[in-house]
Amino acid sequence: MIEPTKRFISLLKKSNLKDYYAGDDLSRIQVDAFISKIAFIYEKVRNTIEYKEEHLLRKSAIERIVWRRINIGISKENIATSLIKELIRAGYLENNLIPTAKVEEVNAIINKYLVLMNMCGAKKTNSEGNKLLRWLISLAACEIEESLVPPIQHFALVHFAYQVMGREVNLVDNALSAEEKKLQVVIAINRVLIKSDPAMVHFLIWKYYNPKWRQVDKMQLQQIAQKVKNLKLAIERQAKYHLSEKLIRLFKKYAIIFQVLREIILENPEEAEKIFSDPQELESHIKKTCEKLYKKARTKLRRGIFRVTLYIFITKMLLILLLELPYERYIAESVIYLPLIINALFPPALMFLIGMIIRVPSKKNTQTIIKVAKTLVYQGRAGEFTGIGAPLKRSQLKSFVFGLLYFILFAASFGLIIYILLKLSFTVFSVFIFLLFLSVVSFFGITIRQGVRELVTMQRKENFFGFLLNLLSLPFLRMGHWISVKFSKINIFVFIFDFIIEAPFKIFLEVVEDWFAFLREKKEELYH
């Protein structure tokens, strides 16, 4: 067993959050159980209307809370206490686990960003300042989450993957320094193994440009503030590196292998060294772990399908009541119920159907995992990689022809659907709503399917029917991706929850919890 494997095992054995915060003499943050149940239900409802992957929910909640606390008139003093309590109430952190000493650490992080915001002019008063403010808050959310839930597992995975695989990658690009090439490989590993979102990637690059950020002093903050806009542009360029997709595709083939090895260690922390020292024992555990992950993928798939279907159904019904039905009645001056029924039921039905046809990998896939895992663990390498460089440029004529064919594909796919809908007496507005949700459902279906495809190491052979289906669905997938990105920025339902409902509701819960605490104190006084 090589040294990187030993270090991987050692780090993962220390990654349990309860062990990290162990200590009988620690004072811990506790919230009222009854209030927590109410807050937990609220958070579930709120997350239904804004679909995000589960591993991003806590960071998203931190960003939301910090934004609310510093931007809509709520006191900026001691934000950390209120933030941590909100996270515990909502179920993102365990009750009576986080030490009260963490409040000071989180407050220091928040104050550091507040000072930086003031220094660099990140304010809501103008569009540019507001974007910078949002961006800095997203970085703060990443750092706060790392403080509350130290990413030991993440670090172990990324470090191990880089040691046994990342160092072999030959990135052919003379425009990048050796350190920048390493950074791009690390970013790709984070995106694949940790599923880092843009904010997490930006924070990773931020730390690369500001290596002393954790212990930054006021003078260093002033220097960073003077160049923060240029830093933001540099970070965005690194995050949008033109070869990043190639790197991501490379590491995705091996993602399941690192996941299996991690699960074996976490399930058997005391026996991990023994298991990894014996190839036959490791093979046996890989088989068991693969079966468990396949089963877990089925459960996650069903849960994901249910969440997305519910999200689509609620959004669709609201649109029918608020827009489609009034349009049919007052503008078109006739209500035809067949299009309304189809528009209401087809999107969630299609989402459910997509979920039903997704299949988890076979035993043949497990054998490939075993073979590659042994190579990684005992030899510290995944295989010989050819250089990764920019693709050959197409001629202008070829680019024009391909672009024209792509446009024809778009027109044919959408044209056929529009023709059928018009024959079914759909109005122009109903057709627009149908196409919008067909595109969004197609995109969500691919996103959910990706969770299962990540378990596959073998390249599946595509038959003619599969090729044709992918070809015809491509326009809807592209449109769905575009809509999901744009809609996430203007989601009116999220705005209603975050700025109209959430602030007073969370303040109400805090007041009620303080009232309960006051009553308990008075009750305890009776026994003294």
C-alpha positions as CSV (number, residue, x, y, z in Angstrom):
1,M,0.0,0.0,0.0
2,I,1.5,3.3,-1.1
3,E,1.9,6.4,1.0
4,P,-0.9,8.5,-0.5
5,T,-3.4,5.6,0.3
6,K,-2.2,5.5,3.9
7,R,-2.7,9.3,4.2
8,F,-6.1,9.0,2.6
9,I,-7.2,6.4,5.2
10,S,-5.7,8.5,8.1
11,L,-7.5,11.7,7.1
12,L,-10.9,10.0,6.5
13,K,-10.7,8.4,9.9
14,K,-10.6,11.9,11.5
15,S,-13.5,13.3,9.4
16,N,-16.4,12.5,11.7
17,L,-18.0,15.8,12.8
18,K,-19.0,14.4,16.3
19,D,-15.4,13.3,16.9
20,Y,-14.1,16.7,15.7
21,Y,-16.3,18.5,18.2
22,A,-15.8,15.9,21.0
23,G,-15.3,17.1,24.6
24,D,-17.4,16.8,27.7
25,D,-16.4,20.2,29.0
26,L,-17.5,22.2,26.0
27,S,-20.5,24.6,26.1
28,R,-22.6,24.0,23.1
29,I,-25.3,25.9,21.1
30,Q,-28.8,24.6,21.7
31,V,-32.2,25.6,20.3
32,D,-35.8,24.8,21.2
33,A,-36.9,21.4,19.8
34,F,-40.5,22.6,19.1
35,I,-39.4,25.7,17.3
36,S,-36.9,23.6,15.3
37,K,-39.7,21.4,13.9
38,I,-41.5,24.5,12.6
39,A,-38.3,25.9,11.1
40,F,-37.4,22.5,9.6
41,I,-40.8,22.3,7.8
42,Y,-40.5,25.8,6.5
43,E,-37.0,25.0,5.1
44,K,-38.4,21.9,3.3
45,V,-41.2,23.9,1.7
46,R,-38.8,26.7,0.7
47,N,-36.3,24.3,-0.9
48,T,-39.1,22.7,-2.9
49,I,-39.6,25.9,-4.9
50,E,-35.8,26.3,-5.6
51,Y,-34.3,23.1,-6.7
52,K,-30.7,22.6,-5.6
53,E,-28.6,19.5,-5.1
54,E,-28.7,18.3,-1.5
55,H,-25.0,18.9,-0.7
56,L,-25.5,22.6,-1.6
57,L,-28.5,23.3,0.6
58,R,-26.6,24.2,3.8
59,K,-24.2,26.6,2.0
60,S,-27.2,28.2,0.1
61,A,-29.0,28.7,3.5
62,I,-25.9,30.4,5.0
63,E,-25.7,32.7,2.0
64,R,-29.4,33.5,2.3
65,I,-29.2,34.2,6.0
66,V,-26.1,36.4,5.8
67,W,-27.6,38.4,2.9
68,R,-30.8,39.0,4.8
69,R,-29.0,39.9,8.1
70,I,-26.7,42.5,6.5
71,N,-29.0,44.0,3.9
72,I,-32.6,44.4,5.1
73,G,-32.1,46.4,8.3
74,I,-31.5,43.6,10.8
75,S,-28.7,44.3,13.2
76,K,-25.2,43.4,12.0
77,E,-24.0,42.8,15.6
78,N,-23.3,39.2,16.5
79,I,-24.7,37.8,13.2
80,A,-22.9,34.5,14.0
81,T,-25.1,33.5,16.9
82,S,-28.3,34.0,15.0
83,L,-26.9,32.4,11.9
84,I,-25.8,29.2,13.7
85,K,-29.1,28.9,15.5
86,E,-31.0,29.3,12.3
87,L,-29.0,26.6,10.7
88,I,-29.6,24.3,13.7
89,R,-33.4,25.0,13.7
90,A,-33.6,24.3,10.0
91,G,-31.8,20.9,10.4
92,Y,-28.5,21.8,8.6
93,L,-26.5,21.4,11.9
94,E,-27.1,19.0,14.7
95,N,-28.6,20.5,17.9
96,N,-26.3,20.7,20.9
97,L,-23.2,19.9,18.9
98,I,-21.6,23.2,17.8
99,P,-19.4,24.7,20.6
100,T,-20.3,28.2,21.6
101,A,-16.6,29.1,20.9
102,K,-17.5,28.8,17.2
103,V,-19.6,32.0,17.4
104,E,-16.4,34.1,17.8
105,E,-14.7,32.3,14.9
106,V,-17.7,32.8,12.6
107,N,-18.2,36.4,13.7
108,A,-14.5,37.1,12.8
109,I,-15.2,35.7,9.3
110,I,-18.3,37.8,8.8
111,N,-16.6,41.0,10.1
112,K,-13.6,40.4,7.8
113,Y,-16.0,40.4,4.8
114,L,-17.9,43.4,6.1
115,V,-14.7,45.4,6.3
116,L,-13.7,44.3,2.8
117,M,-17.1,45.2,1.5
118,N,-16.9,48.7,3.0
119,M,-13.3,49.2,1.7
120,C,-14.1,48.1,-1.9
121,G,-17.5,49.8,-2.2
122,A,-19.6,46.6,-2.5
123,K,-23.1,48.1,-1.9
124,K,-26.6,47.8,-3.2
125,T,-26.7,51.4,-4.4
126,N,-25.7,50.5,-7.9
127,S,-25.7,47.4,-10.2
128,E,-21.9,46.8,-10.2
129,G,-21.7,47.3,-6.4
130,N,-24.6,44.9,-5.8
131,K,-23.0,42.2,-8.0
132,L,-19.8,42.6,-6.1
133,L,-21.7,42.4,-2.8
134,R,-23.5,39.3,-3.8
135,W,-20.2,37.7,-4.9
136,L,-18.4,38.5,-1.7
137,I,-21.3,37.1,0.4
138,S,-21.2,33.9,-1.7
139,L,-17.5,33.6,-0.8
140,A,-18.3,34.3,2.9
141,A,-20.9,31.5,2.9
142,C,-18.3,29.0,1.6
143,E,-15.8,30.0,4.4
144,I,-18.4,30.0,7.1
145,E,-19.5,26.5,6.1
146,E,-15.9,25.3,6.1
147,S,-15.6,26.7,9.6
148,L,-18.7,25.1,11.0
149,V,-18.3,21.8,9.1
150,P,-14.6,21.3,8.4
151,P,-14.2,19.7,4.9
152,I,-11.8,17.0,6.0
153,Q,-13.4,14.4,3.8
154,H,-13.3,16.8,0.8
155,F,-9.6,17.5,1.4
156,A,-8.8,13.8,1.8
157,L,-10.5,13.0,-1.5
158,V,-9.0,15.8,-3.5
159,H,-5.5,15.3,-2.1
160,F,-5.6,11.5,-2.8
161,A,-7.1,11.9,-6.3
162,Y,-4.4,14.5,-7.2
163,Q,-1.6,12.3,-5.8
164,V,-2.6,9.1,-7.6
165,M,-4.1,10.6,-10.8
166,G,-3.9,14.4,-11.1
167,R,-0.1,14.5,-11.3
168,E,-0.2,12.3,-14.4
169,V,-2.4,14.8,-16.3
170,N,-0.4,16.6,-19.0
171,L,-2.1,19.9,-19.6
172,V,-0.8,21.3,-22.9
173,D,-1.1,25.0,-22.6
174,N,1.9,27.3,-22.8
175,A,-0.2,30.3,-21.5
176,L,-0.4,28.7,-18.0
177,S,2.3,28.4,-15.4
178,A,3.0,25.1,-13.7
179,E,1.1,26.3,-10.6
180,E,-1.9,27.4,-12.7
181,K,-2.0,24.0,-14.4
182,K,-2.0,22.3,-11.0
183,L,-4.8,24.7,-10.0
184,Q,-6.9,23.7,-13.0
185,V,-6.5,20.0,-12.3
186,V,-7.5,20.6,-8.6
187,I,-10.5,22.6,-9.7
188,A,-11.6,19.8,-12.0
189,I,-11.2,17.2,-9.2
190,N,-13.3,19.4,-6.9
191,R,-16.0,19.8,-9.5
192,V,-16.2,16.1,-10.1
193,L,-15.6,14.5,-6.6
194,I,-16.9,17.3,-4.4
195,K,-19.5,18.6,-6.9
196,S,-18.3,22.1,-6.2
197,D,-20.7,24.8,-7.5
198,P,-19.4,28.1,-9.0
199,A,-19.2,29.8,-5.6
200,M,-17.1,27.0,-4.1
201,V,-14.8,27.0,-7.2
202,H,-14.5,30.8,-6.9
203,F,-13.6,30.5,-3.2
204,L,-11.0,27.8,-4.0
205,I,-9.4,30.2,-6.6
206,W,-9.7,33.1,-4.1
207,K,-7.6,31.2,-1.6
208,Y,-5.1,30.5,-4.4
209,Y,-4.7,34.2,-5.1
210,N,-4.8,35.1,-1.3
211,P,-2.9,32.3,0.4
212,K,-2.9,34.1,3.8
213,W,-6.6,34.9,3.7
214,R,-7.5,32.9,6.8
215,Q,-5.2,35.1,9.0
216,V,-5.4,38.4,7.0
217,D,-4.8,41.6,8.9
218,K,-6.3,45.1,8.2
219,M,-3.4,46.3,6.1
220,Q,-3.6,43.2,3.9
221,L,-7.4,43.6,3.6
222,Q,-6.8,47.1,2.4
223,Q,-4.5,45.8,-0.3
224,I,-7.0,43.2,-1.4
225,A,-9.8,45.7,-1.5
226,Q,-7.8,47.9,-3.9
227,K,-7.6,45.0,-6.4
228,V,-10.8,43.1,-5.6
229,K,-12.5,43.9,-8.9
230,N,-9.4,42.7,-10.9
231,L,-9.3,39.6,-8.6
232,K,-12.9,38.9,-9.4
233,L,-12.2,39.0,-13.2
234,A,-9.1,36.8,-12.8
235,I,-11.0,34.3,-10.7
236,E,-13.8,34.2,-13.3
237,R,-11.3,33.6,-16.1
238,Q,-9.7,30.7,-14.2
239,A,-13.2,29.2,-13.5
240,K,-14.1,29.4,-17.2
241,Y,-10.8,27.9,-18.5
242,H,-11.3,26.6,-22.0
243,L,-10.0,23.1,-21.3
244,S,-11.9,22.6,-18.0
245,E,-14.6,20.5,-19.6
246,K,-12.0,18.1,-21.0
247,L,-10.5,17.8,-17.5
248,I,-13.9,17.2,-16.0
249,R,-14.8,14.5,-18.5
250,L,-11.4,12.8,-17.7
251,F,-12.0,12.7,-13.9
252,K,-15.7,11.7,-14.2
253,K,-14.7,8.3,-15.5
254,Y,-13.0,7.6,-12.1
255,A,-15.4,9.4,-9.7
256,I,-17.2,6.2,-8.6
257,I,-13.9,4.5,-7.7
258,F,-12.8,7.3,-5.3
259,Q,-16.4,7.3,-3.9
260,V,-16.2,3.5,-3.3
261,L,-12.8,3.7,-1.6
262,R,-14.1,6.5,0.7
263,E,-17.2,4.6,1.7
264,I,-15.1,1.5,2.6
265,I,-12.9,3.6,4.9
266,L,-15.8,5.4,6.5
267,E,-17.7,2.2,7.1
268,N,-14.7,0.4,8.6
269,P,-12.4,3.1,10.1
270,E,-10.7,0.7,12.6
271,E,-10.2,-2.1,10.0
272,A,-9.4,0.2,7.0
273,E,-5.6,-0.4,7.0
274,K,-6.1,-4.2,7.2
275,I,-8.7,-4.2,4.4
276,F,-6.5,-2.1,2.1
277,S,-3.4,-4.2,2.9
278,D,-5.1,-7.4,1.5
279,P,-6.2,-7.2,-2.2
280,Q,-8.7,-10.0,-1.8
281,E,-10.3,-8.4,1.2
282,L,-10.4,-5.0,-0.6
283,E,-12.1,-6.7,-3.6
284,S,-14.8,-8.2,-1.4
285,H,-15.5,-4.8,0.3
286,I,-15.6,-3.1,-3.1
287,K,-18.3,-5.5,-4.3
288,K,-20.4,-4.9,-1.2
289,T,-19.9,-1.2,-1.3
290,C,-20.9,-1.0,-5.0
291,E,-24.1,-2.9,-4.3
292,K,-24.8,-0.5,-1.5
293,L,-24.1,2.6,-3.6
294,Y,-26.3,1.2,-6.4
295,K,-29.1,0.8,-3.9
296,K,-28.5,4.3,-2.5
297,A,-28.5,5.7,-6.0
298,R,-32.0,4.1,-6.6
299,T,-33.3,5.8,-3.4
300,K,-31.7,9.1,-4.3
301,L,-33.1,8.9,-7.8
302,R,-36.6,8.3,-6.5
303,R,-36.2,11.2,-4.0
304,G,-34.8,13.5,-6.7
305,I,-37.6,12.6,-9.1
306,F,-40.2,13.2,-6.3
307,R,-38.7,16.6,-5.4
308,V,-38.4,17.8,-9.0
309,T,-41.9,16.5,-9.9
310,L,-43.4,18.3,-6.9
311,Y,-41.4,21.5,-7.8
312,I,-42.6,21.4,-11.4
313,F,-46.2,20.6,-10.4
314,I,-46.4,23.4,-7.9
315,T,-44.8,25.9,-10.3
316,K,-47.0,24.7,-13.1
317,M,-50.2,25.0,-11.2
318,L,-49.3,28.5,-10.0
319,L,-48.6,29.6,-13.5
320,I,-51.9,28.1,-14.7
321,L,-53.8,30.0,-12.0
322,L,-51.9,33.3,-12.3
323,L,-51.2,33.5,-16.0
324,E,-52.6,30.8,-18.3
325,L,-56.2,30.6,-17.1
326,P,-56.6,34.5,-16.9
327,Y,-55.1,34.7,-20.5
328,E,-57.5,32.1,-21.8
329,R,-60.5,33.7,-20.2
330,Y,-59.9,37.4,-20.7
331,I,-57.7,37.7,-23.7
332,A,-58.4,34.6,-25.8
333,E,-62.0,34.9,-24.5
334,S,-62.5,31.1,-24.5
335,V,-61.3,28.4,-22.1
336,I,-60.5,25.1,-23.7
337,Y,-59.8,22.6,-21.0
338,L,-57.8,20.0,-22.9
339,P,-54.7,22.2,-23.3
340,L,-54.9,23.3,-19.7
341,I,-55.1,19.6,-18.5
342,I,-52.3,18.6,-20.8
343,N,-50.2,21.6,-19.6
344,A,-50.9,20.7,-16.0
345,L,-50.2,17.0,-16.1
346,F,-47.7,16.4,-18.9
347,P,-44.6,18.0,-17.3
348,P,-44.8,16.0,-14.0
349,A,-45.8,12.8,-15.9
350,L,-42.8,13.2,-18.2
351,M,-40.5,13.8,-15.2
352,F,-41.8,10.6,-13.6
353,L,-41.4,8.6,-16.8
354,I,-37.8,9.8,-17.2
355,G,-37.1,8.6,-13.6
356,M,-38.6,5.2,-14.4
357,I,-36.4,4.5,-17.4
358,I,-33.1,5.3,-15.7
359,R,-31.2,2.2,-14.8
360,V,-28.4,1.7,-12.3
361,P,-25.1,0.0,-13.4
362,S,-24.6,-3.8,-13.7
363,K,-22.0,-6.2,-12.2
364,K,-19.8,-5.8,-15.2
365,N,-19.3,-2.2,-14.1
366,T,-18.3,-3.4,-10.6
367,Q,-15.5,-5.6,-12.1
368,T,-14.1,-2.5,-13.9
369,I,-14.2,-0.6,-10.6
370,I,-12.3,-3.4,-8.8
371,K,-9.5,-3.5,-11.5
372,V,-8.9,0.3,-11.5
373,A,-9.2,0.7,-7.7
374,K,-6.4,-1.8,-7.1
375,T,-4.2,0.0,-9.6
376,L,-4.9,3.3,-7.7
377,V,-4.4,1.9,-4.2
378,Y,-1.3,-0.3,-4.8
379,Q,0.4,1.4,-7.7
380,G,-0.7,5.0,-7.3
381,R,-1.6,5.6,-10.9
382,A,-4.7,5.3,-13.1
383,G,-3.0,4.9,-16.5
384,E,-1.1,6.8,-19.1
385,F,-2.8,10.0,-20.1
386,T,-2.3,11.7,-23.5
387,G,-1.8,15.4,-23.4
388,I,-4.9,17.5,-23.0
389,G,-4.9,20.5,-25.3
390,A,-7.2,22.7,-27.3
391,P,-9.2,21.0,-30.1
392,L,-8.3,21.7,-33.7
393,K,-10.1,24.7,-35.1
394,R,-12.7,24.1,-37.7
395,S,-12.7,26.0,-41.0
396,Q,-15.2,28.9,-41.4
397,L,-17.1,26.9,-44.0
398,K,-17.4,23.8,-41.8
399,S,-18.5,26.0,-38.8
400,F,-21.2,27.6,-40.9
401,V,-22.5,24.3,-42.2
402,F,-22.6,22.8,-38.7
403,G,-24.3,25.9,-37.3
404,L,-26.9,25.8,-40.1
405,L,-27.6,22.1,-39.5
406,Y,-27.9,22.8,-35.7
407,F,-30.4,25.6,-36.4
408,I,-32.4,23.3,-38.7
409,L,-32.5,20.6,-35.9
410,F,-33.8,23.3,-33.5
411,A,-36.4,24.4,-35.9
412,A,-37.5,20.9,-36.8
413,S,-37.8,19.7,-33.2
414,F,-39.7,22.8,-31.9
415,G,-41.7,23.0,-35.2
416,L,-43.0,19.5,-34.9
417,I,-44.2,20.0,-31.3
418,I,-45.8,23.3,-32.1
419,Y,-47.7,21.8,-35.1
420,I,-49.1,19.0,-32.9
421,L,-50.1,21.4,-30.1
422,L,-51.9,23.8,-32.5
423,K,-53.9,20.8,-33.8
424,L,-54.9,20.1,-30.2
425,S,-56.4,23.7,-30.0
426,F,-53.5,25.2,-27.9
427,T,-53.4,29.0,-27.9
428,V,-50.0,30.7,-28.6
429,F,-49.6,31.3,-24.9
430,S,-50.4,27.7,-24.0
431,V,-47.8,26.5,-26.6
432,F,-45.2,28.8,-25.1
433,I,-45.9,27.4,-21.6
434,F,-45.8,23.8,-22.8
435,L,-42.4,24.3,-24.6
436,L,-41.0,26.1,-21.6
437,F,-41.8,23.2,-19.2
438,L,-40.9,20.5,-21.7
439,S,-37.4,22.1,-22.0
440,V,-37.1,22.5,-18.2
441,V,-38.2,18.9,-17.5
442,S,-35.8,17.5,-20.1
443,F,-32.9,19.4,-18.5
444,F,-33.8,18.3,-15.0
445,G,-34.1,14.7,-16.2
446,I,-30.6,14.8,-17.5
447,T,-29.3,16.5,-14.3
448,I,-30.9,13.7,-12.2
449,R,-29.7,11.0,-14.5
450,Q,-26.2,12.3,-14.1
451,G,-26.2,11.1,-10.5
452,V,-26.6,7.5,-11.8
453,R,-24.2,7.9,-14.7
454,E,-21.5,8.9,-12.3
455,L,-21.5,5.4,-11.0
456,V,-20.5,4.1,-14.4
457,T,-16.9,3.6,-15.4
458,M,-17.5,1.9,-18.7
459,Q,-18.5,3.7,-21.8
460,R,-22.0,2.5,-22.9
461,K,-22.5,1.7,-26.5
462,E,-25.2,3.8,-28.0
463,N,-27.7,2.2,-30.5
464,F,-29.4,4.0,-33.3
465,F,-32.6,4.6,-31.4
466,G,-30.6,6.2,-28.5
467,F,-28.7,8.4,-30.9
468,L,-31.9,9.6,-32.6
469,L,-33.5,10.3,-29.2
470,N,-30.5,12.3,-28.0
471,L,-30.4,14.2,-31.3
472,L,-34.1,15.2,-31.1
473,S,-34.0,16.1,-27.4
474,L,-30.8,18.2,-27.7
475,P,-32.7,21.5,-28.6
476,F,-34.9,21.0,-25.6
477,L,-32.0,20.3,-23.3
478,R,-30.2,23.4,-24.4
479,M,-33.3,25.5,-24.0
480,G,-33.9,23.9,-20.6
481,H,-30.4,24.7,-19.4
482,W,-30.8,28.3,-20.5
483,I,-34.2,28.7,-18.8
484,S,-33.0,27.1,-15.6
485,V,-30.1,29.5,-15.4
486,K,-32.2,32.6,-16.1
487,F,-35.2,31.5,-14.0
488,S,-33.0,30.9,-11.0
489,K,-32.1,34.6,-11.1
490,I,-35.7,35.8,-11.4
491,N,-37.6,33.1,-9.5
492,I,-40.5,35.2,-8.2
493,F,-41.6,32.5,-5.7
494,V,-38.1,32.4,-4.2
495,F,-38.2,36.2,-3.9
496,I,-41.6,36.0,-2.1
497,F,-40.2,33.5,0.4
498,D,-36.8,35.2,1.0
499,F,-37.9,38.9,1.2
500,I,-41.6,38.9,2.2
501,I,-42.1,35.7,4.2
502,E,-38.7,34.6,5.6
503,A,-37.5,37.7,7.4
504,P,-40.6,38.3,9.6
505,F,-41.1,34.5,10.0
506,K,-37.5,33.9,11.2
507,I,-37.7,37.0,13.5
508,F,-41.0,35.6,15.0
509,L,-39.3,32.2,15.7
510,E,-36.4,33.9,17.4
511,V,-38.7,36.0,19.6
512,V,-40.9,32.9,20.5
513,E,-37.7,30.9,21.3
514,D,-36.4,33.7,23.6
515,W,-39.9,33.8,25.2
516,F,-39.8,30.0,25.9
517,A,-36.2,30.4,27.3
518,F,-37.5,33.3,29.6
519,L,-40.4,31.1,30.8
520,R,-38.0,28.2,31.6
521,E,-35.8,30.6,33.6
522,K,-38.7,31.8,35.6
523,K,-39.8,28.2,36.2
524,E,-36.3,27.2,37.4
525,E,-36.3,30.1,39.9
526,L,-39.2,28.5,41.7
527,Y,-37.0,25.5,42.7
528,H,-34.2,27.6,44.2
